[in-house]
Amino acid sequence: MALGITNRSAVTNQATASQTLASGSYTPSADAWVFKAGAASNNFHTTVQAWTVTDTVSSVWTQQALSNQADYAGAGPNQGLRIGLFKTTTAGSPAARVATLDPYTAAQLAMISTIDFDVTGTSLTVVQESTAEAHTEGGGNTESMTTGALPGAATNGNLVVMVIGGADSGPPTTPSGWTLLASAGTAGAWSNVAVFYRTDFTGVDVAITDLGSDIGVAGSYLIEIAEGGGPPPANPKLRGVIRSGLTWR
């Protein structure tokens, strides 16, 4: 079975802040990895974000990546953007579900955007991933960045998925060679998220030349997925210690 990726839901609450954000109803692929990518921010409260994901079929969602919480310039601590990715799995006949992200453990309103998607293939395995990072930027319509680096060069034929989140921005320009799976959010909104992918990537990081509108905070995350199962990566702890972050230009 060839590797496949399918968007299932892309939603945002930019018109009205809320504590949680539910996806649209969707039925994922059978025998798949199901992901929820998201971005959340709030510059009116100082509660640290602590994400949880639940759904209407009682799936167990695990955190694949969660960035630091980057504050807006001039704002107090814990008032900025965080990006993340959560994962669950399906069996032979998955039911329709609605999946909800709660970025706070306390009652707080937040601006949230999420994308739910699934990945299919035989004996899926994570080859490597970068550490999710978010950083304060300045502002300007052509702000650019380089994503945090993978530990090593990706392998041609594997699926590389890239999550980009931004605050005070529109969806970023699609980098050359990448395909936009989905984006959620609006221009100038506090939290936008976009998911890109490709199967012929052999690099370690990606240059994004235009992050949208007046970008205030942005973050990134890369994950390489392969078929075949087999042994885990030679050093699985690399995922927790590589902190290349973003290089702003």
LOKOLNU-593177 format. One record per residue (C-alpha): residue number from 1; residue in three letters; x, y, z. Coordinates in nm, 4 decimals. Last residue first. Layout:
// LOKOLNU-593177
ATOM     i    aa         px         py         pz
ATOM   NUM   ALA          X          Y          Z
...
***
This chain:
// LOKOLNU-593177
ATOM     i    aa         px         py         pz
ATOM   249   ARG     1.5510     3.6544     0.8343
ATOM   248   TRP     1.4416     3.4474     1.1246
ATOM   247   THR     1.6016     3.1127     1.1997
ATOM   246   LEU     1.3552     2.8824     1.3692
ATOM   245   GLY     1.4110     2.6123     1.6294
ATOM   244   SER     1.7124     2.3811     1.6114
ATOM   243   ARG     1.6121     2.2103     1.9307
ATOM   242   ILE     1.6973     1.8429     1.8908
ATOM   241   VAL     1.6566     1.6886     2.2336
ATOM   240   GLY     1.3142     1.5290     2.2468
ATOM   239   ARG     1.2924     1.3824     1.9013
ATOM   238   LEU     1.6497     1.2588     1.9281
ATOM   237   LYS     1.5252     1.0225     2.1971
ATOM   236   PRO     1.4361     0.7709     1.9261
ATOM   235   ASN     1.8052     0.7031     1.8614
ATOM   234   ALA     1.8407     0.4224     1.6083
ATOM   233   PRO     1.4825     0.4768     1.4925
ATOM   232   PRO     1.2463     0.1934     1.5900
ATOM   231   PRO     1.2890    -0.1561     1.4467
ATOM   230   GLY     1.0629    -0.2832     1.1680
ATOM   229   GLY     0.7504    -0.1051     1.0489
ATOM   228   GLY     0.7434    -0.1147     0.6698
ATOM   227   GLU     0.6008     0.2175     0.5659
ATOM   226   ALA     0.7564     0.5544     0.6379
ATOM   225   ILE     0.6670     0.8794     0.8164
ATOM   224   GLU     0.8854     1.1908     0.8466
ATOM   223   ILE     0.7642     1.4667     1.0820
ATOM   222   LEU     0.8283     1.8417     1.0642
ATOM   221   TYR     0.7173     2.1169     1.3077
ATOM   220   SER     0.6904     2.4937     1.2828
ATOM   219   GLY     0.6104     2.8093     1.4739
ATOM   218   ALA     0.5111     3.1712     1.4210
ATOM   217   VAL     0.4495     3.4862     1.6276
ATOM   216   GLY     0.3656     3.8425     1.5214
ATOM   215   ILE     0.3143     3.8111     1.1474
ATOM   214   ASP     0.1595     4.1128     0.9782
ATOM   213   SER     0.0115     3.9275     0.6792
ATOM   212   GLY     0.1125     3.5867     0.5481
ATOM   211   LEU     0.4283     3.3972     0.6400
ATOM   210   ASP     0.6106     3.4668     0.3144
ATOM   209   THR     0.9425     3.3036     0.2222
ATOM   208   ILE     0.9072     2.9761     0.4114
ATOM   207   ALA     1.2421     2.7970     0.3929
ATOM   206   VAL     1.2339     2.4262     0.4767
ATOM   205   ASP     1.4545     2.2034     0.6906
ATOM   204   VAL     1.6356     1.8681     0.6769
ATOM   203   GLY     1.6410     1.7882     0.3065
ATOM   202   THR     1.5518     1.4836     0.0981
ATOM   201   PHE     1.1855     1.5542     0.0263
ATOM   200   ASP     1.0245     1.3409    -0.2443
ATOM   199   THR     0.7036     1.2360    -0.0678
ATOM   198   ARG     0.5576     1.5807     0.0044
ATOM   197   TYR     0.3361     1.7470     0.2668
ATOM   196   PHE     0.1936     2.0758     0.3921
ATOM   195   VAL    -0.0337     2.1460     0.6902
ATOM   194   ALA    -0.1440     2.5004     0.7783
ATOM   193   VAL    -0.2416     2.6617     1.1089
ATOM   192   ASN    -0.3624     3.0097     1.1951
ATOM   191   SER    -0.4045     3.1644     1.5373
ATOM   190   TRP    -0.4478     3.5332     1.6193
ATOM   189   ALA    -0.6108     3.6258     1.2917
ATOM   188   GLY    -0.4717     3.8811     1.0464
ATOM   187   ALA    -0.5762     3.6791     0.7431
ATOM   186   THR    -0.8086     3.3962     0.8416
ATOM   185   GLY    -0.7682     3.0581     1.0034
ATOM   184   ALA    -0.7403     2.6984     0.8917
ATOM   183   SER    -0.5182     2.5569     0.6184
ATOM   182   ALA    -0.5281     2.2277     0.4327
ATOM   181   LEU    -0.3116     1.9733     0.2486
ATOM   180   LEU    -0.0876     2.2306     0.0815
ATOM   179   THR     0.1554     2.0514    -0.1464
ATOM   178   TRP     0.5302     2.1104    -0.1280
ATOM   177   GLY     0.7821     2.1451    -0.4118
ATOM   176   SER     0.8233     2.5221    -0.3703
ATOM   175   PRO     0.6979     2.6428    -0.0334
ATOM   174   THR     0.3246     2.7199    -0.0031
ATOM   173   THR     0.2869     3.0815     0.1096
ATOM   172   PRO     0.1803     3.1035     0.4713
ATOM   171   PRO    -0.1844     3.1099     0.5851
ATOM   170   GLY    -0.2700     3.4589     0.7098
ATOM   169   SER    -0.0999     3.6254     0.9991
ATOM   168   ASP    -0.1471     3.7885     1.3369
ATOM   167   ALA    -0.0448     3.4554     1.4899
ATOM   166   GLY     0.1135     3.1719     1.2974
ATOM   165   GLY     0.1328     2.7950     1.2818
ATOM   164   ILE     0.3149     2.5753     1.0298
ATOM   163   VAL     0.2865     2.1952     1.0322
ATOM   162   MET     0.5038     1.9991     0.7887
ATOM   161   VAL     0.4435     1.6387     0.6862
ATOM   160   VAL     0.7149     1.4290     0.5231
ATOM   159   LEU     0.5949     1.1056     0.3615
ATOM   158   ASN     0.8752     0.8690     0.2655
ATOM   157   GLY     0.9623     0.8106    -0.0978
ATOM   156   ASN     1.2919     1.0028    -0.0912
ATOM   155   THR     1.4439     0.9697     0.2538
ATOM   154   ALA     1.4688     1.2726     0.4853
ATOM   153   ALA     1.8088     1.4170     0.5744
ATOM   152   GLY     1.8959     1.3977     0.9426
ATOM   151   PRO     1.7859     1.5248     1.2842
ATOM   150   LEU     1.5047     1.7218     1.1159
ATOM   149   ALA     1.5627     2.0948     1.1268
ATOM   148   GLY     1.3406     2.3634     1.2764
ATOM   147   THR     1.1756     2.5586     0.9984
ATOM   146   THR     1.3414     2.8470     0.8179
ATOM   145   MET     1.1596     3.1769     0.8346
ATOM   144   SER     1.0241     3.4634     0.6298
ATOM   143   GLU     0.8364     3.7892     0.6964
ATOM   142   THR     0.6884     3.9334     0.3783
ATOM   141   ASN     0.3904     4.1316     0.5086
ATOM   140   GLY     0.5596     4.2828     0.8088
ATOM   139   GLY     0.5677     4.2275     1.1814
ATOM   138   GLY     0.8299     4.1390     1.4390
ATOM   137   GLU     0.8696     3.7701     1.5182
ATOM   136   THR     0.8186     3.5853     1.8438
ATOM   135   HIS     0.9077     3.2178     1.8259
ATOM   134   ALA     0.7316     2.8818     1.8240
ATOM   133   GLU     0.9101     2.5458     1.8168
ATOM   132   ALA     0.8093     2.1851     1.7526
ATOM   131   THR     1.1139     1.9610     1.7829
ATOM   130   SER     1.1926     1.8020     1.4491
ATOM   129   GLU     1.0801     1.4540     1.3572
ATOM   128   GLN     1.2279     1.1188     1.2641
ATOM   127   VAL     1.1400     0.7836     1.1092
ATOM   126   VAL     0.7887     0.7551     1.2495
ATOM   125   THR     0.6466     0.4166     1.1523
ATOM   124   LEU     0.3509     0.2936     0.9503
ATOM   123   SER     0.3052    -0.0799     0.9086
ATOM   122   THR     0.1446    -0.0579     0.5622
ATOM   121   GLY     0.0124     0.2828     0.4609
ATOM   120   THR    -0.2473     0.5439     0.5492
ATOM   119   VAL    -0.2189     0.8920     0.7000
ATOM   118   ASP    -0.5194     1.0786     0.8386
ATOM   117   PHE    -0.6101     1.4434     0.8720
ATOM   116   ASP    -0.7673     1.6803     1.1259
ATOM   115   ILE    -0.6759     2.0504     1.0963
ATOM   114   THR    -0.7182     2.2934     1.3849
ATOM   113   SER    -0.7449     2.6678     1.4515
ATOM   112   ILE    -0.7862     2.8191     1.7991
ATOM   111   MET    -0.8251     3.1683     1.9477
ATOM   110   ALA    -0.8610     3.1177     2.3190
ATOM   109   LEU    -1.1045     3.1646     2.6064
ATOM   108   GLN    -0.9909     3.0273     2.9403
ATOM   107   ALA    -1.1548     2.7932     3.1910
ATOM   106   ALA    -0.8584     2.5958     3.3241
ATOM   105   THR    -0.6824     2.2945     3.1690
ATOM   104   TYR    -0.6201     2.4937     2.8548
ATOM   103   PRO    -0.5699     2.4053     2.4876
ATOM   102   ASP    -0.8920     2.2013     2.4606
ATOM   101   LEU    -0.9031     2.0386     2.1165
ATOM   100   THR    -1.2149     1.8485     2.0127
ATOM    99   ALA    -1.2583     1.5554     1.7746
ATOM    98   VAL    -1.5954     1.4773     1.6126
ATOM    97   ARG    -1.6429     1.1190     1.4983
ATOM    96   ALA    -1.7706     0.8937     1.2239
ATOM    95   ALA    -1.7009     0.5283     1.2870
ATOM    94   PRO    -1.3874     0.3364     1.1932
ATOM    93   SER    -1.4221    -0.0036     1.0276
ATOM    92   GLY    -1.0892    -0.1899     1.0216
ATOM    91   ALA    -0.8957    -0.0227     1.3024
ATOM    90   THR    -0.8118     0.3419     1.3645
ATOM    89   THR    -0.5200     0.5178     1.5331
ATOM    88   THR    -0.4676     0.8350     1.7391
ATOM    87   LYS    -0.2310     1.1289     1.7062
ATOM    86   PHE    -0.1831     1.4829     1.8424
ATOM    85   LEU     0.0119     1.7681     1.6813
ATOM    84   GLY     0.0920     2.1039     1.8356
ATOM    83   ILE     0.1386     2.4774     1.7932
ATOM    82   ARG     0.1509     2.7368     2.0748
ATOM    81   LEU     0.1063     3.1099     2.0354
ATOM    80   GLY     0.1232     3.3892     2.2913
ATOM    79   GLN     0.0056     3.5058     2.6316
ATOM    78   ASN     0.2139     3.2762     2.8495
ATOM    77   PRO     0.4304     3.5615     2.9830
ATOM    76   GLY     0.3290     3.9268     2.9372
ATOM    75   ALA     0.3053     4.1008     2.6033
ATOM    74   GLY     0.5519     4.3505     2.4564
ATOM    73   ALA     0.6297     4.1359     2.1538
ATOM    72   TYR     0.3817     3.8496     2.1499
ATOM    71   ASP     0.4674     3.5481     2.3574
ATOM    70   ALA     0.5853     3.2098     2.2353
ATOM    69   GLN     0.4408     2.9049     2.4115
ATOM    68   ASN     0.6861     2.6167     2.3613
ATOM    67   SER     0.5819     2.3707     2.0984
ATOM    66   LEU     0.3780     2.0547     2.1337
ATOM    65   ALA     0.4513     1.7372     1.9383
ATOM    64   GLN     0.3156     1.3841     1.9057
ATOM    63   GLN     0.0766     1.4115     2.2002
ATOM    62   THR    -0.1411     1.1053     2.2334
ATOM    61   TRP    -0.5108     1.0687     2.1575
ATOM    60   VAL    -0.6971     0.7676     2.2957
ATOM    59   SER    -1.0235     0.7343     2.1074
ATOM    58   SER    -1.3509     0.7624     2.2968
ATOM    57   VAL    -1.5787     0.7628     1.9879
ATOM    56   THR    -1.6946     1.1234     2.0330
ATOM    55   ASP    -1.3450     1.2672     2.0469
ATOM    54   THR    -1.0903     1.4002     2.2940
ATOM    53   VAL    -0.7743     1.6106     2.2592
ATOM    52   THR    -0.5857     1.7708     2.5496
ATOM    51   TRP    -0.3458     2.0667     2.5504
ATOM    50   ALA    -0.1816     2.2365     2.8471
ATOM    49   GLN    -0.1551     2.6121     2.7775
ATOM    48   VAL    -0.0048     2.8208     3.0569
ATOM    47   THR    -0.2544     3.0629     3.2085
ATOM    46   THR    -0.1582     3.4270     3.1588
ATOM    45   HIS    -0.4785     3.5569     3.0043
ATOM    44   PHE    -0.5677     3.8306     2.7530
ATOM    43   ASN    -0.3150     3.7510     2.4791
ATOM    42   ASN    -0.4590     3.4130     2.3883
ATOM    41   SER    -0.3145     3.1713     2.1376
ATOM    40   ALA    -0.3850     2.8340     1.9814
ATOM    39   ALA    -0.2500     2.6463     1.6795
ATOM    38   GLY    -0.3494     2.2952     1.5820
ATOM    37   ALA    -0.2716     1.9699     1.4073
ATOM    36   LYS    -0.5000     1.6746     1.4777
ATOM    35   PHE    -0.3747     1.3448     1.3426
ATOM    34   VAL    -0.5289     1.0088     1.2549
ATOM    33   TRP    -0.2975     0.7164     1.1841
ATOM    32   ALA    -0.4785     0.4672     0.9692
ATOM    31   ASP    -0.6140     0.1137     0.9686
ATOM    30   ALA    -0.9407     0.2303     0.8115
ATOM    29   SER    -0.9626     0.5860     0.6798
ATOM    28   PRO    -1.1244     0.8542     0.8901
ATOM    27   THR    -1.4983     0.9260     0.9118
ATOM    26   TYR    -1.5659     1.2941     0.9677
ATOM    25   SER    -1.7822     1.5301     1.1728
ATOM    24   GLY    -1.6445     1.8850     1.1747
ATOM    23   SER    -1.3797     1.9530     1.4313
ATOM    22   ALA    -1.4546     2.0888     1.7762
ATOM    21   LEU    -1.2768     2.3891     1.9298
ATOM    20   THR    -1.2485     2.4431     2.3037
ATOM    19   GLN    -1.2267     2.7380     2.5431
ATOM    18   SER    -1.3897     2.9771     2.2984
ATOM    17   ALA    -1.3036     3.2905     2.0997
ATOM    16   THR    -1.5647     3.4110     1.8523
ATOM    15   ALA    -1.4890     3.5063     1.4899
ATOM    14   GLN    -1.1475     3.3357     1.4962
ATOM    13   ASN    -1.2982     2.9994     1.5910
ATOM    12   THR    -1.1244     2.7946     1.3236
ATOM    11   VAL    -1.1886     2.4679     1.1405
ATOM    10   ALA    -1.0208     2.2297     0.8964
ATOM     9   SER    -1.1564     1.8728     0.8799
ATOM     8   ARG    -1.0715     1.5418     0.7130
ATOM     7   ASN    -0.7612     1.6065     0.4991
ATOM     6   THR    -0.6202     1.2897     0.3465
ATOM     5   ILE    -0.2642     1.1534     0.3357
ATOM     4   GLY    -0.1502     0.8387     0.1565
ATOM     3   LEU     0.1545     0.6127     0.1650
ATOM     2   ALA     0.1355     0.3422    -0.0955
ATOM     1   MET     0.0000     0.0000     0.0000
***
